[in-house]
Amino acid sequence: MSEDSSVHIIVPKEFPYLEEFTDEVVSKTLDCFSDRSSRRCKSDMEAEEWIKNNFYSEEERLYLNPRISIANSIVENENTIFHSMVIVISSDNEQTIKDWLQFISSYFHGREGKKKAVFLIISQKKGMAVQNMRMLDYMDYADSYDFQAFASLLSADLKMGDRFKSYLTELACLCGKKNAEKIAFFINEAIYFLKDPISVCVSEYGMDKKEMESLVWKAQIRTVYPIIEDFRQILIRKRKKDLEHLLPVANAFGETIAKPEDLEIGTLSYLVDNYQLNLPYDMIRVYRTFRESRNKLSHISILSYDEICTLLEWKYEMR
């Protein structure tokens, strides 16, 4: 930031840790101006009224000319510390922000070429464009990776396996839609959320059911579907010799499969169901869950919590 630059930061609704965020932004701003201090307006008081109460003594207020606005008065006053301050305004009141932006526009115009205050506004509402005031939307700078890291940090101490944590993190970030408060709730209420994420999103936050169904499916495609592929590859590797004796075989499309590595879940299923590829009984149950889960996800259907548990708890050590 420069002497002639002020900033208006737009933050989303339900922004968590707003006070801490504001304090950090103020601290970083003051690092740019070693000769300035800050003063913060937290009330919904009109800009001129707040300035009058904070930068004019009681005696000075008695002698103010009522026909001259505070904006014009302070513009012409070279003895006030106002021009050497960082003025911080944080409010979610639309009228308050509008009033301050109008004051700042008038103030900048009147102090053209002279030393002037630096303004830092943090609000949920956008306002009028003001020359020499940069408008920044927090969401334009908050990357999806930041929320993934945030969710991973929150889930680190949960007593569940890494696969569950990976699925929970992806699910919470997609359903939370860059809202740290929602993401934190989903992580902290992990089992409640994982058992029925769509119902939780709808009942707790009134989110759209159809959209949540799509997001849950997307989370399962990203984190669960690759495990199904791992299962296929390991099954083939473990039973490669048995499979080589059964090949070549035709798949559902009439194509000839000559190598074990080219066998898809569907063709493997045919071999298992027809007792050509022998697996232990408990392994057959797990295999069928993988096959059915793969078919569901391929047809844009959502897996149940029990199916998710079977897939994520599966061990790589296959007999």
C-alpha positions in Angstrom: 0.0 0.0 0.0 1.1 3.6 -0.7 0.3 6.9 0.9 -2.4 7.5 -1.8 -4.0 4.0 -1.6 -6.8 2.9 0.6 -8.5 -0.5 0.6 -12.1 -1.8 0.8 -12.1 -5.6 1.6 -15.3 -7.5 1.0 -15.7 -10.6 3.2 -18.4 -13.3 2.9 -21.4 -13.6 5.3 -20.7 -15.8 8.3 -17.0 -15.0 8.0 -15.3 -16.8 10.9 -12.7 -15.1 13.1 -13.5 -11.7 11.7 -12.0 -9.9 14.6 -8.7 -11.8 14.3 -8.7 -11.3 10.5 -9.3 -7.5 10.9 -6.5 -7.3 13.5 -4.1 -9.1 11.2 -4.9 -6.9 8.2 -4.5 -3.7 10.4 -1.2 -5.0 11.6 0.1 -5.6 8.1 -1.2 -2.2 7.0 0.6 -0.5 9.8 3.8 -2.3 8.7 3.6 -0.3 5.5 3.3 3.0 7.4 5.8 3.2 10.2 4.9 6.8 11.0 1.1 6.2 11.3 -1.1 4.8 14.0 -4.7 3.4 13.6 -8.1 4.3 14.9 -11.0 2.0 14.4 -14.7 2.7 13.9 -16.8 -0.2 15.1 -20.1 1.6 15.4 -22.8 2.4 12.8 -22.4 6.1 13.6 -22.3 8.4 10.6 -18.8 9.1 9.3 -18.8 12.8 10.1 -20.3 12.3 13.6 -17.6 9.7 14.4 -14.9 11.9 13.1 -16.2 14.9 15.1 -16.3 12.8 18.3 -12.8 11.3 17.8 -10.8 14.2 16.3 -12.3 17.3 17.8 -12.1 18.2 21.4 -15.3 19.2 23.3 -14.3 22.9 23.0 -13.6 22.6 19.3 -17.0 21.1 18.7 -18.6 24.1 20.3 -17.1 26.5 17.7 -17.8 24.4 14.6 -19.7 26.3 11.9 -22.9 24.3 11.4 -23.0 25.6 7.8 -19.6 23.8 7.0 -19.6 20.0 6.9 -17.1 18.0 8.9 -15.7 16.7 5.6 -14.9 20.3 4.4 -13.7 21.3 7.9 -11.2 18.5 8.3 -10.0 18.8 4.7 -8.9 22.4 5.4 -7.5 21.6 8.9 -3.7 21.1 8.6 -3.2 20.8 12.4 -5.3 17.6 12.9 -3.7 14.2 13.3 -6.5 12.8 11.2 -4.4 13.1 8.0 -1.6 11.0 9.5 -3.9 8.1 10.6 -5.0 4.7 9.3 -8.8 4.8 9.7 -10.3 1.3 10.0 -14.0 0.9 9.4 -15.6 -2.6 10.0 -19.3 -2.9 9.6 -22.0 -5.0 8.0 -24.4 -2.1 7.9 -24.9 -1.2 4.2 -25.9 2.5 5.0 -22.8 2.9 7.2 -20.5 1.7 4.5 -22.3 3.9 1.9 -21.9 7.0 4.2 -18.2 6.3 4.8 -17.5 5.9 1.0 -19.2 9.2 0.3 -17.1 10.9 2.9 -13.9 9.3 1.7 -14.6 10.4 -1.9 -15.2 14.0 -0.8 -12.2 13.9 1.5 -9.8 12.6 -1.2 -11.0 15.2 -3.7 -10.4 18.0 -1.1 -7.0 16.7 -0.1 -5.7 16.3 -3.7 -1.9 16.6 -3.6 -1.7 16.8 0.2 -1.1 14.3 2.9 -4.2 12.4 3.7 -5.5 9.6 5.9 -5.4 6.0 4.7 -8.7 4.1 5.0 -9.2 0.4 5.5 -12.8 -0.8 5.2 -13.9 -4.4 5.9 -17.5 -5.2 5.2 -19.9 -7.7 3.7 -21.3 -5.3 1.2 -19.8 -3.7 -1.9 -20.2 0.0 -2.4 -19.5 2.8 -4.8 -16.2 3.0 -6.5 -13.9 5.6 -5.0 -10.8 6.9 -6.8 -7.6 5.8 -5.1 -9.4 3.2 -3.1 -8.9 -0.4 -4.2 -11.7 -2.9 -3.7 -10.7 -6.5 -2.9 -13.1 -9.5 -2.6 -11.7 -12.0 -0.1 -13.2 -14.9 -2.0 -11.1 -13.9 -5.1 -8.0 -14.6 -3.0 -9.1 -17.6 -1.0 -7.9 -20.6 -2.9 -9.5 -24.1 -2.6 -6.1 -25.4 -1.4 -6.4 -23.1 1.7 -9.7 -24.7 2.7 -8.3 -28.2 2.0 -5.4 -27.4 4.3 -7.7 -26.0 6.9 -9.9 -29.1 6.8 -6.9 -31.4 7.0 -5.6 -29.6 10.0 -8.9 -29.9 11.8 -9.2 -33.6 11.0 -5.7 -34.5 12.0 -6.5 -35.6 15.5 -9.7 -37.6 14.6 -9.5 -41.2 15.5 -10.1 -42.6 12.0 -7.9 -43.9 9.2 -6.2 -41.8 6.6 -8.7 -42.8 3.9 -11.6 -41.7 6.0 -9.9 -38.4 6.7 -9.2 -37.9 3.0 -12.9 -38.6 2.2 -14.1 -36.4 5.1 -11.9 -33.5 4.1 -13.0 -33.6 0.4 -16.6 -33.9 1.4 -16.5 -31.1 3.9 -14.7 -28.7 1.5 -17.1 -29.4 -1.4 -20.3 -29.1 0.8 -18.9 -26.2 2.8 -18.3 -24.2 -0.5 -15.4 -22.1 0.8 -17.2 -21.3 4.1 -14.8 -22.1 6.9 -17.5 -22.1 9.6 -19.5 -24.8 7.8 -16.3 -26.8 7.0 -15.3 -26.7 10.7 -18.8 -27.9 11.7 -18.7 -30.8 9.3 -15.2 -31.9 10.5 -16.1 -31.5 14.2 -19.3 -33.5 13.7 -17.5 -36.1 11.5 -19.6 -39.3 12.1 -22.9 -37.4 12.2 -21.9 -35.8 8.9 -20.5 -38.9 7.2 -23.5 -41.0 7.9 -25.9 -38.7 6.0 -24.1 -35.6 4.6 -27.1 -34.6 2.4 -29.5 -34.5 5.3 -27.0 -32.7 7.5 -26.5 -30.0 4.9 -30.2 -29.5 4.3 -31.3 -29.6 8.0 -28.4 -27.6 9.5 -27.9 -25.0 6.7 -31.0 -25.2 4.5 -28.8 -26.1 1.5 -30.3 -27.3 -1.8 -30.7 -31.1 -1.7 -30.1 -31.7 -5.5 -26.9 -29.6 -5.3 -25.7 -31.5 -2.2 -26.3 -34.9 -4.0 -24.1 -33.7 -6.8 -21.3 -32.6 -4.4 -21.4 -35.8 -2.4 -21.1 -37.8 -5.6 -18.2 -35.7 -6.7 -16.4 -36.3 -3.4 -16.9 -40.0 -3.7 -15.6 -40.0 -7.3 -12.5 -38.1 -6.2 -11.6 -40.1 -3.1 -13.4 -43.5 -3.2 -13.4 -44.4 -6.9 -9.6 -44.5 -7.1 -9.7 -47.1 -4.2 -11.9 -49.3 -6.4 -9.3 -49.1 -9.2 -6.6 -50.0 -6.6 -8.6 -53.0 -5.7 -8.9 -54.1 -9.3 -5.2 -53.8 -9.9 -4.2 -55.6 -6.7 -6.7 -58.5 -7.4 -5.2 -58.9 -10.8 -1.7 -58.8 -9.5 -2.4 -61.3 -6.7 -4.3 -63.8 -9.0 -2.4 -63.1 -12.2 -1.4 -66.8 -12.8 -5.0 -68.0 -12.3 -6.3 -65.3 -14.6 -3.8 -66.2 -17.4 -5.2 -69.7 -17.5 -8.7 -68.3 -18.1 -7.7 -66.0 -20.9 -8.5 -65.0 -23.6 -12.1 -64.0 -22.7 -14.7 -61.7 -24.3 -16.0 -58.7 -22.4 -19.6 -57.3 -22.4 -18.8 -55.5 -25.7 -17.6 -58.6 -27.5 -13.9 -57.5 -27.3 -11.3 -60.1 -26.7 -9.2 -59.6 -23.5 -5.8 -61.4 -23.7 -3.9 -59.8 -20.8 -5.0 -59.9 -17.1 -4.1 -56.2 -16.8 -6.9 -55.3 -19.3 -9.6 -57.0 -17.3 -12.2 -54.6 -16.0 -14.4 -55.0 -12.9 -17.3 -56.3 -14.9 -15.4 -59.1 -16.6 -13.7 -60.0 -13.3 -17.2 -60.2 -11.8 -18.3 -62.6 -14.5 -15.3 -64.9 -13.7 -16.0 -64.8 -10.0 -19.8 -65.3 -10.3 -19.2 -68.3 -12.6 -16.7 -69.8 -10.2 -13.9 -69.6 -12.7 -11.9 -67.4 -10.4 -12.0 -68.7 -6.9 -12.0 -66.3 -4.0 -12.5 -66.9 -0.2 -16.2 -66.4 0.8 -15.4 -63.2 2.8 -13.4 -61.9 -0.1 -16.3 -62.5 -2.5 -18.6 -60.3 -0.2 -16.0 -57.5 -0.3 -15.5 -57.9 -4.0 -19.3 -57.6 -4.7 -19.4 -54.4 -2.7 -16.6 -53.0 -4.8 -18.3 -54.0 -8.0 -21.7 -52.6 -7.0 -20.1 -49.4 -5.8 -18.3 -49.0 -9.0 -21.5 -49.4 -11.0 -23.4 -47.0 -8.7 -20.7 -44.3 -9.1 -20.5 -44.8 -12.9 -24.3 -44.2 -13.1 -24.0 -41.0 -10.9 -25.5 -42.7 -7.8 -24.3 -42.0 -4.3 -22.8 -44.7 -2.0 -24.3 -45.4 1.4 -22.3 -45.0 4.6 -22.0 -48.8 5.0 -20.7 -49.1 1.5 -18.2 -46.3 2.1 -17.0 -48.0 5.3 -16.5 -51.3 3.4 -14.4 -49.6 0.7 -12.4 -47.4 3.0 -11.7 -50.1 5.6 -10.5 -52.6 3.0 -6.9 -53.7 3.5 -4.4 -54.0 0.7 -3.2 -57.3 2.0 -5.3 -59.5 -0.2 -5.1 -63.3 0.1 
